[in-house]
Amino acid sequence: MRTGSEPVTARSALRVRFWLSVWGLVWAVFGTAAFALAGRPGWAAACGVLWLVVTVDMVMILRHMRQGPHYQPGHDVPPYQPLDDESPPYPPPEDGPPLPGPPRHRHP
């Protein structure tokens, strides 16, 4: 069921993205070296640019992994029902522990 909140509740598989970046980094380094040794400076430059892009992406992925999990509803939390004119703006509270608040910044 789609609720319209998918962009807000979307999750990213950071470990998968990290290992795909490692794979791309290995091939970009290999391609840069191979094309440079083969005397193909254009292809070596293209692989060098790809190497730079993959490295920046990997830095961003590692940064997001170090930030830790931000508050997002878990897999056990059902999606909210779409709002209509007669429903309350939030789902009614259920018995159990309260949901955690927004994430706290970890600045030193």
Backbone hydrogen bonds, N-H to C=O, Kabsch-Sander energy under -0.5 kcal/mol:
donor,donor_aa,acceptor,acceptor_aa,energy
8,V,5,S,-0.8
9,T,5,S,-2.2
10,A,6,E,-1.0
14,L,12,S,-1.6
17,R,13,A,-2.4
18,F,14,L,-2.4
19,W,15,R,-2.4
20,L,16,V,-2.3
21,S,17,R,-1.9
22,V,18,F,-2.3
23,W,19,W,-2.2
24,G,20,L,-2.4
25,L,21,S,-2.7
26,V,22,V,-2.5
27,W,23,W,-2.0
28,A,24,G,-2.4
29,V,25,L,-2.5
30,F,26,V,-2.5
31,G,27,W,-2.7
32,T,28,A,-2.5
33,A,29,V,-2.5
34,A,30,F,-2.9
35,F,31,G,-2.6
36,A,32,T,-2.0
37,L,33,A,-2.4
38,A,34,A,-1.7
39,G,36,A,-0.9
40,R,35,F,-2.9
44,A,40,R,-2.3
45,A,41,P,-2.3
46,A,42,G,-2.1
47,C,43,W,-2.5
48,G,44,A,-2.1
49,V,45,A,-2.4
50,L,46,A,-2.2
51,W,47,C,-2.4
52,L,48,G,-2.1
53,V,49,V,-2.3
54,V,50,L,-2.7
55,T,51,W,-2.2
56,V,52,L,-2.3
57,D,53,V,-2.3
58,M,54,V,-2.5
59,V,55,T,-2.2
60,M,56,V,-2.1
61,I,57,D,-2.4
62,L,58,M,-2.7
63,R,59,V,-2.2
64,H,60,M,-2.3
65,M,61,I,-2.3
66,R,62,L,-2.2
67,Q,63,R,-1.6
68,G,64,H,-0.6
68,G,65,M,-0.7
77,V,74,G,-1.4
87,S,84,D,-0.7
